[in-house]
Amino acid sequence: MDATIIFPHQLFSTSSALKRSRKTFIIRDPLFFNDKEYPVRFHKNKILLHLLSTDHYGSELIDRGYDVELVTEKELTGKNYFDSLFKKNNINEVHYCDPVDYTITKRLDHSINSLSIKSYKYDTPGFMLEESDVFDHFTNKKSHFMAAFYKKQRKRYNILMNDDGTPVGGKWSFDHENRKRFPKTMESPKISQIMYQNDKFVQAKDSVSKFYNDNLGNMDNFNYPVTRNQALNSFHSFLEERLINFGAYEDAIVKDESTLFHSIITPYLNIGLITPNEIIQQVLDFSSNNSIPLNSLEGFIRQIIGWREFMRGIYVADGVKQRNSNFWNYNRAMPKSFYDGTTGIEPLDDTIKKCLNSGYAHHIERLMILGNMMLLIGIKPNAVYKWFMEMFVDSYDWVMVPNVYGMSQFADGGLLATKPYISGSNYILKMSDYKKGDWCPIWDSLYWGFVDRNREFFRKNPRMSMMVSMFDKKDDASKKKLFETSENFIENLF
């Protein structure tokens, strides 16, 4: 039998792998639910998202004339579950889109080779760059630079470019204009509750409660698209209601909110209900007919054609190297309080609780609150990776490996970032509505402790060398107080 196989993050409306003359198997691979080899307690909302979206996707394909079989995660057991699937269905030729996942690819290739199955791998619509372009740009490089890559992307796709080859607005990036605090008098648009098909929703929710009850989070606030139409409607709502202010308040932190003017597209973009090519075309069309500030338009486009494609490229080229790196030689486990939001550091606890309630936090909350604090405390990178995989509905290996080991924890020693993303409490106060409190001295003590422990590294980094000098200028009493504060916090944390 000739077959097409589709994974839970490949729910594309069209792809080269789909063909009505071939049977289509939608495979709820254990790696998306609860893999025995790599056990991860995914957020309940993530499990619910995959159950609902694969169910609806299968029904939609059937309505379009495809022969579809949904293979549940419960059916895929044993180390070589692809072997069993192929043998059971007499599959001798398989078609699929690039999973952009190291473990899936390794397991799939093993079965294809061991069973001598004819295979056809196609470029994924989940990214703009083809695999060959990724290899050309990212392989055999000691380090990677997002700014150069992004400029190349703008030129490649002729996005926001003048006829003479210069960027619209005279700058490639308007990031410096996107760092405003959220005004006290401003309200962000409320995201409408999606109306789900009740029988499917109840059944899927019951399955999560029955089989994944020990997983993290709750499903009370589930509000993510699970069909293509819902995804298109959600993205249109972002364009109409939030894009205009996205840029200015992109980095803002608000105690009781995470959505603000963000798109919240990654939960449905990362599973294929909408593609990056569609997103870019729609945002450009919308901006041509509406007055959208350039800093908002460019900032959003940079996330899609820049950062997202950049992370995929680094994952493909250097993901294995990154996940085996530990530049700071950290060995602390993830504290229990990071799973229930009881660390005693107010912004950190609030953000953890946001994650538990929804499975979402915006990029600055992830980088400068969660990742920042884990780095300052000294948690081992593998534990940080697992935590991020478990807490977010949009978590996948391709995005979390470079973001955690590279961007957030600097565990790769600078393959991706030129410096570690760390800060004291002042940055949080500057970008948020948080007030000074008992959490500030703790945060600052951890920050200065990190600088002092790694002073030789900081001295060699032109962008951060002054931090060592600032610490050394503190009097002995101040240093002693900082050390005592951090030591007491760490001791109580573990």
N, C-alpha and C positions, 0 to 999 in steps of 0.2 A: 504493500500500500504506500502511495505517496501521501505525505502529511505536512501540514503547517502546524508549528507549535508556537504558542503565544504565552508569554509570562505576564504576571499581574501588573507589571509596569510598562506594558506594550499594547495598551488598548487603543491603537490607532484606528481612525476611521478608514484610512487607506494605507497600504504598504505593499512593497514588492513581494512580500511573503504570502499575502492573502490571494487566494484563487478559489473560485467556486467549484472547480473540478477536483480540488483536493479536500480531504477532510481536515478540519481545523480542531486542534486540541488546545483548549485554554488550560494551562497547567498552573495550578496553585502550588507552586514550588515551596517546599518546607522553609527555604531561606527567607521567605516573606512572612512566615507564621511562627514556626518554632522548630528550628533545625536541630537535630540531635548532635551533630558535630560542632556547630557554632550556636549554642543556645543563647537566645536574646529574648527578653520579656518585652516585646513590642507594646507600645501604648495601645490600649483597647480601641481607641479611635482609628488607629492605623489598621488594625485587624478588621474592624468594621468597614473601613473604607475599601479594603481589598475584597472582602466577601461580597459587598454590595456591587462594587464596580465590575468585578468579573462576571457576576450573575447577570447584571443588566447588559453588559457587553455581549455575552453569549446570546442572550435573547434578541438583541438588535441584529447580530450577524445572521441568526436564523431567519428573522423577518426579511433580511436582504437576500435570502436564498442560499446561504452557506450551510454545509453539513457540519455541525458543531458538537463537540463533546467536552464537557467541563470535568476535568480531573481534579478532585479535591486533594487537599493536603493530607487528609487521612489515608488516602489510597497510595500515596507516595512514601513508602517505607523502605528501610534498608539503605545500605551505603550506595548501592548502584540502582537507584529507583528508575533512572532513565532506561537501563537495560530491561527492567521488568515491563515498563510502559511500551517500549518498542517491540519486545517479543510478544506480549499479549495481543497487540494490535497488528502484528505482522507488518510492521513499518520497515521498508527497505530504502526509502528516500525521504529526507526531511528538509523542510524549508523554514527558515527563521530569520528574524532581524537580530542584528548584533545586540546581545543583552547588556553590553557595557558593564559587566560584572565578572570579576575574576573567578570566583568560585563556581558560578553557574557555567561559565565557559569551560572551565577545567573539567567539571563533571560531565557536561554534555559532550565535549570532545572525546573524553575517555570512552563513553558508550558508543559514540559514532565510529570510533576507530576499532574498538574491540569487536563490534558486531559487523564491521565492514559495511556500514550504511552510507549511502550516497547523500551528501549534504550540500546545501546551498545557503550561505550566509549573506544577508543583504544589509546595506547601510540602514541605520535606524532613523526614522523620522523624528525621533526624540531629541535629536541635536541637529544643528545646521551644518556643521562640518562633516564631511565624509571621513571614514576611517583613514584613508590614504593621506588626507590633508593633515589629520592629527599626527600621524607618524612623521610626516615631512617637517612639521613645525616643532614638535616636542621631543622627539627622541634624540639621544646622545648629547644632551645639554647638561652642564653642571648646575645651572640655575635658570629660573624662568621669570620673565618680567611681564606683568599684566599690562602695563601702559603700552609697551611696544606691540603686544599681541592685539590689544583693543584697537589701536590705530590701524593695524593691518586688516582687522575685521571690518572696520568702517569702510576702508578702501575696497576690500574684496566685494562687499555687498552694496557699495555705493549708497550708504545710509548717512544722512545728514552731511552730505558733501556738496561743496560748490563745484562749478564746472572747471575751475582752475586747479582742483585737487586739494583745496584748503577746507578745513572743517567749517560747517555753518556756525556762525557766532564767533568765529576767530579762535576758538579753543577746542581741544579734543574732549576735555572734561570740565564740567561745572561743579565738581564735587565740593569745592570750597564754599559754594553758595547753598549747599544742602546740609547745613549744620545748625539750624535754628532750633531753639527751645520751643516746645509746644505752648502757645499762649494760654493763659488761665481762662480767658474769655472765649476761647474757640472750642467748638465741639466737632469731633470727627463723625462722619456719616455712619449710621448704624447699618450693619450688613443684614439684609433680610434673611429670615429663616427659610431654608430650602424645604419645599414640600416633597416628601419621599413617598414612594409607592408603599402603602402601609403594610401589606402582607409580607413583602420582601424585607422591609426594614425591621419589622418585629421579629421575623425568623432569624435574620442575621444577628440582631442584637441578642437574642436568646442564645444563639450559638456561641457568641463571645462570652456571655455570662457563664455558660456551661463548660466550655472547653478552655477558656483563657481567663478564668476568674482571678487568678493570682497575678495577672499582668498589671502593669501600671496604668494609672489614669482612670477617668470615668467617661461615660458616653452621654451624659446628660446634656452637654453642650455641642454635640456633633452637628456640624453645619458645613460639610464639604460636598462639592459636586461629585456625584457617582455615575452620571451619564454625560455623554457629549453635549447634549442640549443644555444641561445644567451648567456645564463648564463654560460654554459659550455665553450663556446669560450672565454668569458670575463675572466673567471678564468684561463684558459690556458694561455691567454696573460699575466696575472699577474705572473704566474709561469715562463714564458719564459723571461719576460722583466723587472720585478720589484722585485721579491722575493730576488734576490741576494743581493740587497742593502736595503731591507726593514728594517732589524734589526738596522743597524748603524744609520739610519736617521728617525727612527720611531717617535721620539719625536721632530724632527726639525720643526720649524715654518718659513714659507716663505711668505712674504707680498702678493705676487700676485698668489700664488698657494696653493692648499690644497691636491691634489692627491699625488704628489711627488712619493714615491715608495709604497704607500698604495695599498691594494687590492681592495678597494671599493666593497666588496662583500655583505655587510649588506643589501643594498636595495633588492638584489635578494635572498640572503640566508634567510632573515627574512620573505619572502613570499613563501618559499618552492620550488623555481625553482631549487635549488641545496640543498643538505642536508649536515650537518656537518660531517657525516660519510663519505660521498663521498669526501668532501674537504680534510679531514685528509688522506684518502687513496691515493688521487691523489698527495698531497704534499709530502707524504712519498715516493711514487713511483718515483716522479720527482727528489727528492733529492738523491735517490739511484743511479740515472743515470746521475746526474749533480753535479758539484761542488758548493754546496750551503754552505755558512758560517753557523756554528752552531748557532751563535747568531740570525741570520735571521730565520732559521728553527725553533728553539725553541721559539723565540719570537712570531712567527706567530701561532704556535701550541698552545701556552699558551693563546692567544686570543680566540681560538675556544674551546678547551677542558677545559680551566681554567676559564677565565673571563666570557665568554658567558654562560656557564653552571652554574657558580656560581651565576650570576645575576638572572637567571631563578629560581634557588633554593631559593634564598632569597625572591624573589617575591612571590613564592608559600607559603612559610612558614610565612613570616612577611610583605608582601606587604600592607595589610590593616593597620597594625600598623604603617608602615612607612608613608603612605599617610595621616595619621591623626596626624603626629608629627610636631612639630615646636620648636625645642630645643632652638633656640635663641629668640623666641617670636617676630619674625619679622612680620610687618603688612603693609609694603610699597607695592603699586601696581607696576606693570611693567611699566616703563616710555615709552612714545610713541617713544622716540629716539632709543629704543632697537628694534623697529620694522622697522626702516628705516636707521639705521646706522648713526645717527647724534649726538652721545653723546659727541664728541670732543676728545675722547681717540682713537688715531689712530689705534692701533692693534685691539681694540674692534670693531670700526666702519668697518674696513676692513673685519673682520671675519663675522660680521652681513651681510654685502653686499655679501660675498661669499655664505652664506646660502640662501639669497634671490635669487641669480642667479642660484643656483644649487640644493639647499636642502641638501647640504653636507658640512661638515667640519671634519677634522680628530680628533682623540680622545684628543690630547693635546690642540688643539684649543677649543674644547668643555669644557674640564675640567679646564685648566689653564688660558684661556682668558675669555670665556663666563661665566662659572660657578663661577670662582674665583671672577670676578667683581660683579656678582649678589650677592654673599655672602658678600663681603666687603661693598656693598651699603646698604644691609639690605632688600632685596626684599622677600616678603612672599613666602614660598616654593610652595604653590599651583599655584602661578603666574609663578614661574620658571618652574614648571612641564608643565603647559599649553604652555608656550613659546617654550620649547624644543619639545613638541608634534607637534606644529604648524610649526616649522622651518625645520624639517628634514624628508627626504623621508623614512628613516629607523626607524622612531619612532613608538613604540608600547608600550602598557601599561607595559608589563612584563619587558622591558628593561629600560624604562624611570623612573618608580617608584624607583627601587633601585639605579639607577645612579643619579637621581636628589636628592631625599630625603636622600640618604645615602652617596654616593661617592662625589657628587658635593657640596651639601649644608650642609651636616652634620646635617640635620634636625632631624635625628633619634637619635642623641646624641651618636653615636658610635656603633650602631648595626653592621654596615658594615665596617667602616673605623676606624683606631686607632687615627686619627687626621684629622682636616679639611684641605683640599687642598687649601692653600692660598699662595700667594707670593707677593712681591713688584715688581717693574718694572725691577729689576736686572735679575730675572729669564727669563723674556721675552727677554731682551736684549741678554742674554747669549745663548738662544736657537733659536734666530731668526736673520734675517737680518735687523731688525728695528734699527733705530738710536735714540740716546737720543733726546728728544724733550719736548715740553710743556706738553705732556701727562704723562711724568715720575713723576713729583712732585705730580700730582693729584693722580695717582695710589698709590704712596708711602704714601700719606697722608691718603688715605682710608685704606691702610694696617695697618699703625700704629694706626689709630683710632680704628680699629677692635681689635687689640691686647690690647689696653688700656681699651676699654669697657669690654673686657672679660678676664681681667688679672687674676681673680681667677681661671677660667678654665685653662688658660695657665700655671699657677703656679703648677697645679696638674698633668700636662702632662709632663713627663720627656723629651719627644722629642721636646717640644716647650717652656719650662719654661724660657729658656735663652732669649727669645724674650722680655719678660717683663723687664728683667734686662737691655737689650739693650735700650729699650725705656726710662726707668727711668734714664739712664745715659745721656740722651740728656739734653741740657740746656733749661731753660725756654723759651728763645726766639725761639729756634727751635721747641719746642712743640707748642708754640702759632702759629707759622707759619703753622705747619701741621694742626692744628685744623681749622684755618681760611681757608686754601686751601680746605679741605674736606667739610666744611660747605658751602662754596660758590658753590662748584660743585654740592652738593646735592640739594641746594636751586634752582639752575638753571635747574637741571635735572627734578625736579618735579613741 
